[in-house]
Amino acid sequence: MGSWPPKCAQISLLGLIGWAFVVSAHAKVVTVTAMAHNDTPAHMNAKALPYANLSAPQGGVLSQAANGTFDHFNPFIDQGSAATELYLVHESLMQQSLDEAFSMYPLLAESATYDTTDASWIIYNLNPKARFSDGSRVTAKDVVFTYESLLSKGAIFYRNYLSAVKSVTALDAQRVRFDFQDASNEEIKMVVAQIPITSHKVDDQFDKVSLTPLLGSGPYTVGRFQPGRVLNYDKNPNYWGKDLLVNLGANNFDRLTFRYFRSSEVAFEAFKAGQYALREENKARNWAVNYTFPAVKQGLVKKVEIENFRPMVMQAFIMNQRKPLFRDIRVREALTLAYDFEWMNRTLFYSGYRRLHSYFQNSELEATGKPSAAELATLKPLLPMLGAHQKQRLLNPQPIPVSDGSGFNRSNLLKARKLLLEAGFAYRGTQLIDPKGKPVSIELLNYTSDLNRIFLPYVQNLKRLGIDAEIRVVDMPQFSERVRNFDFDMMLGQFAQSLSPGQEQIDYWGSGAADQPGSRNIIGLKNPAIDRLIDQIAKAENRKQLVTLSRSLDRLLVSGAYVVPTYGTPSTRVAYWRSVQPPKVTPKYALGLMYWWSSDAPAPAKLKQRAN
C-alpha cells in the first residue's frame, strides 16, 4: 500500500517512498534506496538499526526446538514438510525492518526505480556484489526465473500473493523490471521485493520435494541434518552482504541448530536438560509453574516476557465452510457459544491469556465498538451482499460470549441450543438432528495429543449440545496433507496479520483461493463483500484509508462468525540459557533472534558438547 505521491513542486516525497537523494521539482522517475508503506523510512540514513549491537561477539551456537519433522529444503512449494527457517538460505530483493509497520531496505537490490505518477511498473537495481553461496553472481536472470517459476508452479500462496504481477523482465544483468496488472495497487511494488530468490541453475529442482538444498544467497547454508531429529545451518564465511544496513550486528552465530520434537512435553524436558538454548514458551501453565527447575534457580536460565506491538495471532477453531453443516451462521454462532474460555483460562492456563475477539487485536487496525462514520461509509455499499443475520451482527456488534467460569457454561449452551432450533435442527432424545434428519457429528482434526487438554473441554460442551464430537489425532505429515486438501470438519488453526495488510489477504479470504488446495483460505470463504474489500485494501492510497479498510475487514470477518476464537497474549514468553544474549533494544514487532549473540558466560556442558 502507499499514498499517491504529490504532483506539486516539492523536493521530498513524504508518502510512500523515502528519497535516496533530492530530485528536481518536476521529476517523475526516481531512484530510491528505501521504501515505506504510507510513511517515510525511519532508518534510511542510519549507520545501524536501533536494535543491532555492532560489537556483538561472533561465533557460538544458537539452538532451538522445532515441531514435527521435515522432508525437503524447498521454500517455494506447498508439498511435503519444508525445513524450518529457510529464509536463512534465501534472500529477497529488500528486507523489512523489525520496528516499522512496513519499511524495506536494500538486500539483493541496492535501489529501486519507478515513476511517481504511474504505479504499473518498478525496476529493481541489483547489487553487483550479490553472490550465491557457490560464489556465482545474483543476476536479473535469477530473479526472472524465480518469479516465473513461482507463478507457474510455485505454492498457491505465492501465486495468489503475486497475482497482480503481469510480467517480469531482465533489462540487463543488473536490472529487473516488474509490470503490474493495473496502476492502482501501490503495495505490489513493495510486495515483489519480499519474495526469496534462488538461482536459475536449479530449474530441474524448483518444484521437487528434495533434501538437496536449492542454491541461495543468504548468510547461512544448510549443514548437517537428520530428518525428524536435527537440522544445522552453518554461517557462510564468504557471505557477500555482511556490511549492508540490515545485516550490521546480525547473523552473529556460527551455527543455528534446530532439534525436532513430536511432543511439546518432550521438547520442554529437553530444554530443562540443556539440549537446546532458547525456547519460546506457548503454554501458560508451563510458564506459571514449571520454570522452577535447578537451572532457573541457579541463574543459568533466564525467563523474560517481552511485550510486542504487532497484531495478536488469531488462534481459533476453524469451521470448514465447504461442509454444509457450517454454512448457516446460526450454527457457527452456536458453536462459538459452546467454547468456555473463562473456565479454561482459570483452571488450565493460570489466567495467562486474553480472549481473542479481533483478527487485528492489539493494534490500531482492530475494530472496536460500533462502526465509525468512515467505516460505515466503507461498509454501506457492501451490505446488500450480506445475509440479514450477518448484517445485523455487523451494524450492532456484540461482545464475544462470556461464561460464568463455573465449568458448566449453562447460559451460553441454552442460547446455542435456541440458535440451532431456529436453524431447523431438532433433538431425538439427547442427539442433535440436522434438518434432513441425520445425527450431527463433528471431527476435530489434531496433530498432537499434547493439545487434547485444550480440545476436550470444548468437545464436552459440544456433546452437551447433542453433537457427536470426537478428536482425530494424526501425525504431522498427514495433518498437513489433510489441511492442504481441506479434508476436515474443524481444526485448531492460526491467522497471523501484519500492521500493513494488503495483497496477502486474497490468499486468506478471497473466493478464488477457497477451492485452491494449499491456499490459506482454510475456512473456505466465498463472500463477495470480503472480496470487494480486499481489493480496496490492496489499493489504499494512504495510512488513514488503510486503517479504515482494515477495521472494516475485521468487522466483516468477525460478524460472519467463521471461527471460534480461542486465546492469545500480547507478549512473547522467552526462556534462554545464559549461553546466548539478547540486544538491549528489542524490536517492536519481532523477537529479532538474528541480532542475538553468544554470551561470554559458560554454556551448560550439554550445550557445549552439542556445539562441537
QUIHUVEN-V344423 format. One record per backbone hydrogen bond with DSSP energy under -1.0 kcal/mol. CO is the residue of the C=O (numbers start at 1). NH is the residue of the N-H. If there is no record, write none. Layout:
# QUIHUVEN-V344423
co: (CO:CO)
nh: (NH:NH)
This chain:
# QUIHUVEN-V344423
co: (16:24:28:30:32:34:35:36:43:49:53:60:60:62:63:64:66:72:76:81:81:85:86:86:88:89:91:92:93:93:95:98:102:103:104:105:108:109:111:112:113:114:115:120:122:123:124:125:125:127:130:132:136:139:140:141:142:143:144:145:146:147:148:149:150:155:156:157:158:160:162:164:167:169:173:174:175:175:176:177:178:179:179:186:187:187:188:190:191:193:199:200:202:202:205:210:216:219:221:224:226:226:229:230:231:232:233:234:236:241:244:244:247:252:254:255:256:257:258:259:261:263:264:265:266:267:268:269:270:271:277:279:283:284:285:286:293:293:294:295:295:296:300:302:304:306:313:314:315:316:317:318:320:323:324:328:329:330:331:332:333:334:336:340:341:342:343:344:344:345:349:354:361:363:372:373:374:375:376:379:382:383:387:388:389:390:391:392:409:410:411:412:413:414:415:416:417:418:419:420:421:426:428:431:432:433:434:438:440:442:443:444:446:448:449:451:451:452:455:456:457:458:459:460:462:463:466:467:468:470:472:475:476:477:478:479:480:481:482:483:484:486:489:490:491:493:495:502:503:504:505:506:510:513:516:520:523:527:528:529:530:531:532:533:534:537:540:542:543:544:545:546:547:548:549:550:551:552:553:554:555:556:558:562:564:566:568:570:572:573:574:575:576:577:579:581:588:592:593:594:597:604:605:606:607)
nh: (36:27:116:114:112:18:104:38:46:52:56:254:255:257:278:259:261:83:155:71:72:88:89:90:220:218:197:108:107:109:105:589:37:97:35:95:127:107:125:32:123:30:118:180:178:113:176:110:111:130:138:135:132:143:144:145:146:147:148:149:150:151:152:153:154:159:160:161:162:163:165:181:179:177:140:126:171:172:124:169:122:166:167:189:190:191:192:193:194:94:202:203:205:206:208:73:133:236:234:232:229:230:260:226:258:223:256:221:239:244:247:248:250:59:235:62:233:64:231:66:68:267:268:269:270:271:272:273:275:274:577:575:287:288:289:290:296:297:298:300:301:299:578:576:574:572:315:495:566:493:564:491:323:326:327:332:333:334:335:336:337:338:339:344:345:346:347:348:349:351:352:568:312:366:376:377:378:379:380:382:385:386:391:392:393:394:395:396:413:414:415:416:417:418:419:420:421:422:423:425:424:433:431:428:440:426:437:434:468:470:490:472:474:451:452:454:455:456:459:460:461:462:463:464:467:466:432:469:442:444:446:479:480:481:482:483:484:485:487:486:518:488:320:445:318:316:314:505:506:508:509:510:513:516:519:522:321:531:532:533:534:535:536:537:538:540:2:546:547:548:549:550:551:552:553:554:555:556:557:558:559:560:561:319:317:356:354:308:306:281:304:279:302:580:599:597:309:595:596:251:581:608:609:610:611)
